[in-house]
Amino acid sequence: MVIRLLTDADRTTVKEFFKTQWGSPQMVISTGVYHCDELDGLAVFGENGEIIGLLTYVKRGEEWEIISLDSVIENKGIGSLLLQAFEKKVKADGGTIIKLVTTNDNLRALQFYQKRGYIIDGIVVNAVEKARIIKPQIPFVADNGIPIRDEIILKKKL
C-alpha cells in the first residue's frame, strides 16, 4: 500500500472511483456543493495502482473540512491511515481545527470519528432534504433501515 497526496494526473482515476462508490463525484452537504474529483486529497493505492482509500478536503484558513473519506476494504486500517496522515498534514500546514459532516444514519462514521477524538459540534436538522433538491438520487433510507435526514457536524481541535 502506498499513501500520497493526489496530483492532477490522478483526476480521472478519482472521478471513476467516485462514480463506482457513490454514483457521482458530486457531494452535496450543508457547507456546499463539491466535485470531489476536483478537490485536494490523499489516497491509498493498492498493488495494481488502484485507489483503495481516499480522503478529500477543503481548507478554510485554520479550519480544514473533510469532504469525503472512503475505504474500499473495511476494517484493515485504511481509513485510520488516511485520517492520521491528514491530521499530520493539517498540523504541518498550520491548521488547528478539522471539521466534517456526516448523516444521522452513518453510525459507523460516528463511531469511527468519535473514537479518534472528534466531537459532535452541531446538528443540521433536515439538511438532507435540502441536499436532495440538488442531488435527487440521495436515498431516503440507509441500508441499515435508518431514514437519512439530518447532518451531524464533527470537529477536532489539533
C-alpha positions as CSV (number, residue, x, y, z in Angstrom):
1,M,0.0,0.0,0.0
2,V,1.2,3.5,-0.9
3,I,-0.4,6.7,0.6
4,R,0.2,10.0,-1.1
5,L,-1.3,13.4,-1.9
6,L,-3.4,13.4,-5.1
7,T,-2.0,15.0,-8.2
8,D,-3.6,16.3,-11.4
9,A,-2.6,13.0,-13.0
10,D,-5.0,11.2,-10.6
11,R,-8.1,13.2,-11.5
12,T,-9.5,10.6,-14.0
13,T,-8.9,7.8,-11.5
14,V,-10.5,9.7,-8.7
15,K,-13.6,10.5,-10.8
16,E,-14.0,6.8,-11.7
17,F,-13.6,5.9,-8.0
18,F,-16.4,8.3,-7.0
19,K,-18.7,7.0,-9.8
20,T,-18.1,3.5,-8.7
21,Q,-18.5,4.2,-4.9
22,W,-21.2,6.9,-5.0
23,G,-22.6,7.1,-8.5
24,S,-21.2,10.6,-8.9
25,P,-18.2,12.7,-7.7
26,Q,-20.7,15.4,-6.6
27,M,-21.1,15.8,-2.8
28,V,-23.9,18.0,-1.5
29,I,-23.8,18.9,2.1
30,S,-24.8,21.9,4.2
31,T,-21.3,23.5,3.7
32,G,-21.6,23.4,-0.1
33,V,-21.7,21.5,-3.3
34,Y,-18.4,19.8,-4.0
35,H,-17.0,18.0,-7.0
36,C,-14.8,15.6,-5.1
37,D,-12.7,14.7,-8.2
38,E,-11.5,18.3,-8.2
39,L,-10.6,18.6,-4.6
40,D,-7.3,18.2,-2.8
41,G,-6.9,14.8,-1.2
42,L,-4.9,11.9,0.0
43,A,-5.2,8.4,-1.4
44,V,-4.1,4.9,-0.6
45,F,-3.2,2.9,-3.7
46,G,-3.1,-0.9,-3.9
47,E,-0.6,-3.1,-5.5
48,N,-2.0,-2.6,-9.0
49,G,-2.2,1.2,-8.6
50,E,-6.0,1.2,-7.9
51,I,-7.4,3.5,-5.2
52,I,-8.4,1.5,-2.1
53,G,-8.9,4.5,0.2
54,L,-9.5,8.2,-0.5
55,L,-9.9,11.4,1.6
56,T,-10.8,14.7,0.0
57,Y,-10.8,18.1,1.8
58,V,-11.1,21.8,1.6
59,K,-9.1,24.3,3.5
60,R,-10.6,27.5,5.0
61,G,-7.9,29.3,6.9
62,E,-7.1,27.4,10.1
63,E,-10.2,25.1,9.6
64,W,-9.9,22.2,7.2
65,E,-13.0,20.2,6.3
66,I,-13.0,16.6,5.3
67,I,-15.5,16.3,2.4
68,S,-15.2,12.5,1.9
69,L,-13.4,9.6,3.4
70,D,-13.8,6.2,1.7
71,S,-12.2,2.8,2.2
72,V,-12.8,0.1,-0.3
73,I,-11.6,-2.6,2.1
74,E,-13.2,-2.3,5.6
75,N,-11.5,-2.9,8.9
76,K,-8.0,-3.0,7.5
77,G,-6.8,0.4,8.9
78,I,-7.0,2.2,5.6
79,G,-9.4,4.9,6.9
80,S,-7.3,5.3,10.1
81,L,-4.2,5.6,8.0
82,L,-5.7,8.3,5.8
83,L,-7.1,10.2,8.8
84,Q,-3.7,10.1,10.6
85,A,-1.9,11.3,7.5
86,F,-4.4,14.1,7.0
87,E,-4.2,15.3,10.6
88,K,-0.4,15.3,10.3
89,K,-0.6,17.4,7.1
90,V,-3.1,19.9,8.7
91,K,-0.8,20.4,11.7
92,A,2.2,20.8,9.5
93,D,0.4,23.5,7.4
94,G,-0.8,25.4,10.5
95,G,-4.3,24.2,10.7
96,T,-5.9,24.0,14.1
97,I,-9.4,22.5,13.5
98,I,-10.7,19.7,11.4
99,K,-14.4,19.6,10.6
100,L,-16.6,17.1,8.8
101,V,-20.2,16.4,8.1
102,T,-21.9,13.0,8.2
103,T,-25.5,12.0,8.2
104,N,-27.6,10.7,11.1
105,D,-27.8,7.2,9.6
106,N,-24.0,6.7,9.4
107,L,-23.4,5.1,12.7
108,R,-20.1,3.6,11.6
109,A,-18.7,7.0,10.8
110,L,-19.9,8.5,14.1
111,Q,-18.2,5.7,15.9
112,F,-15.0,5.9,13.9
113,Y,-14.5,9.6,14.3
114,Q,-15.5,9.8,18.0
115,K,-13.0,7.1,18.8
116,R,-10.4,9.3,17.3
117,G,-11.2,12.4,19.3
118,Y,-13.8,14.1,17.1
119,I,-16.8,15.7,19.0
120,I,-20.3,16.5,17.9
121,D,-20.4,20.2,17.3
122,G,-23.8,20.6,15.8
123,I,-26.8,19.1,14.0
124,V,-28.4,20.4,10.9
125,V,-32.0,19.1,11.0
126,N,-33.5,18.1,7.7
127,A,-30.3,19.1,5.8
128,V,-30.5,16.0,3.5
129,E,-34.0,17.1,2.4
130,K,-32.4,20.3,1.1
131,A,-29.5,18.4,-0.5
132,R,-32.0,16.2,-2.4
133,I,-33.2,19.3,-4.3
134,I,-29.7,19.5,-5.9
135,K,-28.9,15.7,-5.9
136,P,-32.2,13.8,-6.0
137,Q,-30.5,10.4,-6.2
138,I,-29.7,10.6,-2.4
139,P,-31.6,7.7,-0.9
140,F,-34.3,8.3,1.7
141,V,-33.4,5.3,3.8
142,A,-29.9,3.8,4.5
143,D,-29.0,0.2,4.2
144,N,-29.4,-0.1,8.0
145,G,-33.0,1.0,7.8
146,I,-32.5,4.4,9.3
147,P,-34.1,7.4,7.4
148,I,-31.5,9.7,6.1
149,R,-32.5,13.2,7.2
150,D,-30.0,15.2,9.3
151,E,-26.4,16.2,9.2
152,I,-24.1,15.8,12.2
153,I,-21.1,18.1,12.3
154,L,-18.0,16.8,14.0
155,K,-14.8,18.7,14.9
156,K,-11.5,18.1,16.3
157,K,-9.1,20.7,17.7
158,L,-5.4,19.8,17.0
